[in-house]
Amino acid sequence: MDNRDSSLVAFLFGAIVGAAVALLYAPKTGKETRAHLKRITEDFVEDAGEKGMEFREKGKKFVEEGKTRVSEIVEKGKNRYSKIFKKQEENPIKIEEEKEEPEIL
């Protein structure tokens, strides 16, 4: 975990502890406080579910774009291979000459 991640974790932990202390010292009855905590928890769970769905959709989109890009690259590779193979069939001596290593001076 890098420094930025640990700072974020410390901030979130501090925020949670601060909120808990504020709720405990709030001028509400225990019943009101529990109801308030329940609403906060339900809202949090609902928001987390929505964010999860957003991440899922973004993930699907990312995967589909990746598949498309890989397919394009594979197709370009096949075309390039076909062109080189065709050149070799047309003029095998020339291709072999091009493959020879240059002399070291």
C-alpha positions in Angstrom: 0.0 0.0 0.0 1.5 3.3 -1.0 1.4 6.5 1.1 -1.7 7.9 -0.6 -3.7 4.7 0.1 -2.7 4.7 3.7 -3.6 8.3 4.1 -7.1 7.6 2.5 -7.6 4.7 4.9 -6.6 6.8 7.9 -8.9 9.6 6.8 -11.9 7.3 6.3 -11.2 5.6 9.7 -11.1 9.0 11.4 -14.3 10.1 9.7 -16.1 7.0 10.8 -14.9 7.3 14.4 -15.8 11.0 14.4 -19.3 10.3 13.1 -19.8 7.6 15.7 -18.7 9.9 18.6 -20.9 12.7 17.3 -23.9 10.3 17.2 -23.2 9.1 20.7 -23.1 12.6 22.1 -26.0 14.0 20.0 -29.1 15.2 21.9 -31.3 12.5 20.6 -32.9 9.5 22.4 -31.5 6.0 21.8 -34.5 5.1 19.7 -34.0 8.2 17.5 -30.3 7.6 17.2 -30.8 3.9 16.2 -33.4 4.9 13.6 -31.0 7.5 12.2 -28.2 5.0 12.1 -30.5 2.5 10.3 -31.3 5.1 7.7 -27.6 6.0 7.2 -26.8 2.3 6.9 -29.6 1.6 4.4 -28.5 4.7 2.3 -24.9 3.4 2.4 -25.9 -0.1 1.2 -28.1 1.4 -1.5 -25.3 3.7 -2.7 -22.8 0.8 -2.6 -25.1 -1.3 -4.7 -25.5 1.5 -7.3 -21.7 2.0 -7.4 -21.2 -1.7 -7.8 -23.6 -1.8 -10.8 -21.8 1.2 -12.3 -18.4 -0.5 -11.9 -19.8 -3.7 -13.4 -21.1 -1.8 -16.4 -17.8 0.0 -16.9 -16.0 -3.3 -16.5 -18.2 -4.9 -19.2 -17.5 -2.0 -21.5 -13.8 -2.2 -20.9 -13.7 -5.9 -21.7 -15.8 -5.5 -24.9 -13.4 -2.7 -26.0 -10.5 -4.9 -25.2 -11.9 -7.8 -27.2 -12.5 -5.5 -30.2 -9.0 -4.2 -30.0 -7.4 -7.6 -29.7 -9.5 -8.8 -32.7 -8.3 -5.9 -34.8 -4.7 -6.6 -33.9 -5.0 -10.3 -34.7 -6.6 -9.5 -38.0 -3.8 -7.0 -38.9 -1.3 -9.7 -37.9 -3.0 -12.3 -40.1 -3.0 -9.8 -43.0 0.7 -9.0 -42.5 1.6 -12.7 -42.3 -0.3 -13.4 -45.5 1.5 -10.6 -47.4 4.9 -11.8 -46.3 4.0 -15.4 -47.1 2.8 -14.3 -50.6 6.0 -12.4 -51.2 8.0 -15.4 -50.3 6.1 -17.6 -52.7 6.6 -15.0 -55.5 10.3 -14.5 -55.0 11.8 -16.9 -52.4 15.4 -16.1 -53.2 14.9 -12.4 -52.6 13.3 -13.0 -49.2 16.1 -15.3 -48.2 18.7 -12.8 -49.1 17.0 -10.1 -47.0 17.0 -12.5 -44.1 20.8 -12.9 -44.1 22.6 -11.2 -41.3 24.9 -8.2 -42.3 28.6 -8.7 -42.0 30.2 -7.3 -38.8 32.8 -4.7 -39.6 
